[in-house]
């Protein structure tokens, strides 16, 4: 399929797409508000497309193509939130040379709204990350990293709230345990707290106190771990919490064609999506909210 045809099919009217186990037939179109969540994870400083002779991903990925795709989707629906689930840094000479400046500047040009930190975002140390923040025209969130005694204290917030077309969206971040993954001298006095316990509190605050219509978790704790099924991950997070509508994952480089659905403690659906790595895919989740804020959704991963 030609790339132009693919993009046109991908960004075709969302009303024509099948929903994740739900139907819009019971709603009038003017009763619905449509919010599109676009997301990436584990891009790892892959700025350019893969070379034409690459054995697995020839001519795929690249910031320019992602930017064109995001722009096309924004023309279809202006109510877009663009998010990243961490590991923006480390993987190509661009990071070794520019230290993250290029990544942050390009993400800012694409209009990213919020990101969380992955373990590789500490690879130049917490001070190196901090020094690049003036190049990031978007917010970072992390609820379970306590930065109280670091340069990031007060800068990286537990959550941010965005209001789009009258819909209040709460976004919070979760990070993987850094001990054993990152040298202590790089993350310094950053304290890791249990993601399940933190998410339980933050999601409740966002839903009940902040009155958010949608609660989104940017997670860099991993989708699942076959070698240790009890290790904290996105699937366990969904099952053991309440109030989270969408988990956007990272860390395990898991390629999902569409979101996985798990039931939370209240028996309600939680969408979980992750789009692999290296900017090869762009995640898209469409939420439709009725006048009484009843939520319906659909999702897919788009090849860049």
N, C-alpha and C positions, 0 to 999 in steps of 0.2 A: 504494500500500500504506500502511495506517495505520502510524504510527510504532511503536505498541505491538506490532503484528504483526511489524514488521520486526525489532525488538529481540529478540522471542521466537524468531524464526527464526534470528537471528544467533547468539544464545547457546545454541542448542539443543545437546544432548549432542554433544561433539566426536567421539565414536565413530561418529556417523552421517554425519560429513562425509568427503568423499573426500580422501585424503592426496596430497601432492605426489609422485606417482610411486612411492608405497610402500604397503604393506598391513600392517594389524595382525592379519591372520587367523592368522599363525603364532605369536601370543603369547596367552597366557591373560591376562584382564583384571587378575588379581591379581599378575601378573608385571610390570606396567607402572607407572612413575611418570610423572605428567602435570604438566608445567610449562607455564604460559601466560605468554608475554611480550606485554605491551601497550606500544604506543609511539606517540609523536608526534614531529613535527619542524617547525621554522619556524612556530610558532604566532604569533609576531610581535605579542604583546600583544592578540590578539583575544579579549576577555573575553566580549562579548555575541554572540548570534547575528546573522547578517546580517539586515538589515531585510526586511520582507515584500515590498517592491517592488524588491528587488535583482534586476537582470536575469539574473544567472547563478546565484546561491546564495541564493534567498529562504528566510528562516527557518532556514537551515542553520548548523551549528556552535554555538559557545558553550560556556563552561566548565560550566554547569549540566547540560547534556545529556551532555557527556563524563563528568562525575562520576557521573551516573545509570547510564550504560552500563558504566563501570568497576565500579561497585558490583554491578550485576547479574552481571557476569562473575565477580567474586570470590565471589559466592554459589554459582555453578556450580562453580567450582574455586578453593579458597583458595590454591593454590600459584601466585601471580601475582607477576610482577616488572613494575613500571611504569617506563618509561624515556623519555628525551627526547634528541633528537639535535641540539639547539642552535637558535640564533636564537629564544630565548624573548622577547627584548626587541624593541622598536621596530616601530611600525606603526599605533598608535592613540593618541589623547590620554591614555589611561590611563598609558602609559609616560612621556609628556611631563610629566604631572602628578605621578605617584607614583614615577617613577624605577626601577621594577622591583619595588617593595615588594608591590604587589597580585598580580603574576604569581607571585612566590615563595610568598606566603602561600596562594594558591589551590592551587598545585601541592602544597604541603605538606599542605593539607587533603584533597586527593585521594589522598595517600599515594604520591607519586612516590618512587622508590628512588634512582635515579641519573640524572644528565644530563651532557652535555658542553657545551662553549662553541662558539657560532657567532660569526661575525665581527660581527654586530650586537649581541652581548652585551657588546661593548667600546664601544658608542656613547656611554655616559656615562663613558668612560674606565675603565681597570682599577681605579682607586680608587672609582669609582661602583659598579662591580660588587661590589667587596669590601665596600662599605658596606651592601649589601643582603643579604649572606650570612646575617646573623642571622635573616632571615625565611625562609630555606630550610632545611627540616628533612629535607633529602636531600643526597646527596653529588654532587660534581662530579669528573669524571675527564677528563684530557687527557694523553696520552703523548708527543705530539710538540711541544707547547708547553713550552718550558723557562722556568719562572717564577722561576728562582733569584734574580734580582736585583729582584724585584717583591714587592708586598704579598701575592701569592698563593702565594709560596714555602711549601711544606709544607702548604698548605691544599687545593689542587687536586692530587689524586694521579694517577699514571699509570693505575692501575686499582684496582678494588674487587672483592672476592669476597663473594658471598652464597651461603649454603647454605639450600636450601629442600627440605624432605622428604628430606633426605639427599643431595640433588643439589648438587654444588659448581659454582657459576656464576661465571666470571670475566668482568668487564665493563671494557673499556678505551676511551678516547676518542681521536679524531683530529680535528684542526682544519685548515681551509683556510689557505693562505698569506695572511698579513695585509697584507703590503706591496702597495700598490696598491688595496686594498679599505678599509683603515682607516688613518686618520691616525696617524703614528708617535707623536705626543704622547699618543694615547689608549691604546695598548698598551705604550708605554714600552720597557722592556728585555726584553720577552717575545721569546724566540728561537724561530723556526719551524724544525723539523727534518723531514727527508724522511719522509712517512707510511709508505711501503713499507718502508724500512729499520727504522723504529721498530716497525711492526706485526710485522715478522718476528721481532724480538727479544721483544717483549711476548707475542705469541701462544705462542711456544715456552716462555717462562717459565710462563705460565698453564697450559698443557697438560702440560708435562713436569716442571716443578719444583713448581708449586702443585697439580698433579694435579686440575685442573678437569675436570668432565665436559662442560661446555658453555663455549665461549668466544664472547663477543659483543663486536663492535666498534660503538661509537656514533660514527658518522662524519659529520663536517660538511665533507667534501671534494667532494661532488657525485656524482651517479649516473653521468653520462657527459657528454662535451662534443662535439657534432657538429662544431663549428668547429675543434676540436683533438683528434682521436681519441687522441693520445699523452699528453694531459694527465692527470696522476694523478687517479683517480676510483675509485668503488666497484667497478666492473667490473674495472679493472686490479688493484686491491688484492686482490680475490678470486683472480684468476688467478696473481698473483705471490707469494703467501704460502701458508703451511700453518697448520693447526690452528684456523682461525677457522670456527665453525659458522654464525654469523649476522652479517651487516652491516646495521645499522639506519642508514639514510642521511638526509642533509639537504642544505641549501644550494641545490640546483637546483630545488626545488619540483616534484619529479617525482611524478606521481600514478600509482601502481601498484595494480592491482586485487588482485594477489597477488604473492608474492615471485618474483623472477627467480633462476634457479639457474645458477651458474657452477662449473666444475671448478677446484680449486686445483692447486698444483704436484704434489700426490700423486694427483691424479685424483679427489679426493673432492668431494662437493657442498658448496657454500657458498650459503646463502640470502641474498639481498639484497632489502631492502624499504625503501620510502619512501612516505609518505602525503601528499604534496603540501605544503599550507601552510594557515595560518590556522585550524587546529583543525577543519577540515571533515571529516577522517577520523581514525579510530583504527586503528592497525595491530594485528593479532593473529597471533601465531605460537604454535602448540601443539607442544611437544616431548613425545615419549613415549620413555622410556628403560626398557629391559629390565633384568633383574637383572645381566646382564653388561655393562650400560651401552651396548648397541647403541642408536643414536638413529634415531628416525623423526620426521617433522615434517609439518605442514601450516600454511598461512598464508593470510590474506586481509586486505583493508582494509574497514573498516566505516564507513558513512556516519553521521556524528554528527547 
